[in-house]
Amino acid sequence: MSIFKRGQLVETDGLLAVVVGTPQDGGAPDDHLALWFGEPRCKRISEGGAGGQQAEVWTVPAEYCILAASPVIRH
């Protein structure tokens, strides 16, 4: 049973990611997490970007992940 839940921030190999799937919700194979690392190369539509980007999600063994530090919330 994984301690991780969809929506949590995790760290793996020094990279931050968001859990988007777990074995419990059918979003990842057993003992893995489906992680989205973000897409830093995207450009805002308001700055001339095209939009419509497709997210890339990776499955990673859950044992390689730890909970990330609490985020800094900005507005």
PyMOL commands that set and color helices and strands:
alter all, ss='L'
color gray80, all
select helices_A, chain A and resi 45-47+62-64
alter helices_A, ss='H'
color red, helices_A
select strands_A, chain A and resi 9-12+15-21+32-36+57-61+66-67
alter strands_A, ss='S'
color yellow, strands_A
deselect
rebuild
show_as cartoon
